[in-house]
Amino acid sequence: MARQNQPGRTTAKGTQGPPKGAKGKSTATSRPAPGSHRYTPPQPKSKKHSPLWVPVAMFTLLGCGFLVILANYLGILPGGEAQNSVLILGLVLLVGGFVMSTQYR
């Protein structure tokens, strides 16, 4: 009678168990290609490229937003002192630049 729930051999001496990683699958389909251990997705046949205006608009919006906020705090703009409406305009320009950066490929 075999012992239950005891450490030790689970197969008869001189025999081998199933190959590692098989888990019910046939060994021909469960093994990766030689030297490969990761899935590599297929390369797209044509990569999408952004038109030239996308990075130009992105950097223009970011630069203008930065300059508007800087000019607002330095008091260079008409009105003499910092205004919330000008600050909001600068922030909107910066957000527009960040949105354009998500469209760049």
N, C-alpha and C positions, 0 to 999 in steps of 0.2 A: 504494500500500500504506500502511495506517495504522500509526502508531507505537503500540507496545504499552507499557503501564506508564509513560507519560510524562504530565506534567501538561499540562492544556489542556482544550479543549472536548471533551465527549463526545457532543454532539448537533450536527447540521448547523446552520450559521449561519442565523439567521432562524426557527428552530423552538424550541419550548419543551419542556422535559422534563415529567415528571409533577408535579402540584402538591405543595408541601411537606406532609408529614405524611400523605400518602395511603397509601404502603407497601402497595399491593395492594388497598386497600379502595376502594369507590366514594366519590366526593367528597360525595355527599348524606348518607351516614351518618357520615363521619369528622369533619365540622365541628360544633363545639358551637353552641349557640344564640347569636344575636347578643348580645354583651356578657357572655357567660358562658364561663368557661374552666375551671371546676371542676365536679365531680359534686356535686350536693346531694341527700342522701337524702330520701325523702318523709317528711313530718311524720306522726307517729303520730296516729291519730284520737282516742285517749284517752290522756292522760298518767297514769301511776300516781302516786298521792300516798300518803305514809306516814300512818298514823294518828297522832294527837297523842301517844300514849304512847311512840312510838319516840324522838323527840328528848328528851322528858322523862326517859325511862329512861337515855338516853345521857349527858345532863348530870348526872344523879344519880349514875350509876356513876363518872364521871370525878371529880366533886367529892368523893364519899365516899372514893375511892381516894387522892386527894391529901390529904384530911384525915387519913386513917388513917396514911399514911406520915409526915406532918408531926407528928402526935401521938406516933407511935412514937419519932421522933428527939428530940422535946422532952421525952420522959419523962412525959407527961401520963397515959398509960394505966396501969391497975393493973399492978404488977410493978416500976415505977420505972425500969427501964432498957430499952434497945432490945432487941427480940426478933426473931429471924428469922421466926418464924411470923406475927407481925403484919405484918412487911414483905412477906411473900409474899401475905398477904391483901390488902394495899393494891395490890400489883402485879396481882393477879388482878382486882380491881375496875377498875383502869385498862384492862387488856386487854379486859374486858367492855365498857367504854365505847367503846373503839376498834372493837370488833366491831359494836356497835350503830350506830356512825357509818357503817359500810359499808352498812347496811340503810336509811338515811335517803334519801328521794327528794324 
